[in-house]
Amino acid sequence: MSQKKRLEWSIKSQNNVADIQDYLIGKNPAAADRVLTEIRATARGLCDFPLLGNQGRRAGTRELVLIKYPYIVIYRVTVTKVIVAAVLHQRQKH
């Protein structure tokens, strides 16, 4: 059995999450909390199941679409960690 990987958020992904939060809080604070909780839980789950997402559009990346909300977690997998590269709305170009 492979060892659990560490989770690392890139600066870009941190900014993406902050932008999502800022946008949603203005519309519905309770929904913002639910969406952000789901994004973070999904990313944490990749530590145990790093190949869960599909091969990404860019070489070396993988993409996992959230089930409940229209966001995509874009990430890279190394020997020891999962690096979240970006979190985007499904309608955003990436």
N, C-alpha and C positions, 0 to 999 in steps of 0.2 A: 504494500500500500504506500502511495506517495505521501510525503509530508505536506501538511497544510502550508500554504503560501501566505506571505505577508501582503497586506494591502497598502498601496501607495497611491496618493492622488497627485496628479500633475498640477502645476499652477493653473494651466488652462482649464482643467476639469473643476478645480476649486472655484475659479471665476464663473464657469458655466453654472454651477450649483448656486452660487450667490446671485447670479442674474435671474435664475429660475425662481429663487426665493423672493427676490425683490418684486418680480412681476406678479407672482401669485399672492403675496401678502396684500398687495394693493387691491386685489380682486376678492380674495376670500382667505383670511388667515388660517382658518381650520383646514381648508383644502391644501394650503401651502405646507402645513405641518405633515399631512398625510402623504403628499407627494414626495417631500424630502425624506421622510422616514422610509418610504418604499425604495427610493433611489439608493440610499445608504445601505439598506438591508440587502438589496440586490447585489451591490458591489461587494459587500462582506461575504455573500454566498459564493462568489467567484473564488474566494480563497480555498474553499473545499472542492469546488467543481470548476476549475479554470477553463475547461474546454466546452462549457455549457453553451456559450454563444456561437454564432456562425462566423466563418471566415469573413474578415472585414473587407471593405472596398479598397482600403490601402494596405499594401504589403506589410505583413508582420502584425496586423491588428485583428481583433475579433470584435464582434458587435452582439450585444444582448439587448433585445427589445423588452421593456417592462411590460408585464401582462396587464396591469391595472391602468396604467397611464401612458400617454403617447411620447415616451422618452426612450432614447437609446443610450446605453452605456458602451462607449468605445474604449477598448483596453488592449494592453499587450501582456503577454505572459513570459516571464523569465524562469529560470530554474528555481529561484527562491521567492518570487513575488508576482503579484498581479498589479499592474500599473494602470490606473484609470486615466486615459488620455483626454477624454472629453465626455460630456453628457449633453445631448442635444435633443431638441424636440424633433419628432419624426418628419415634420415638414421642413426643417432646416436642411440646407445643402451641407454635405460634408465630404 
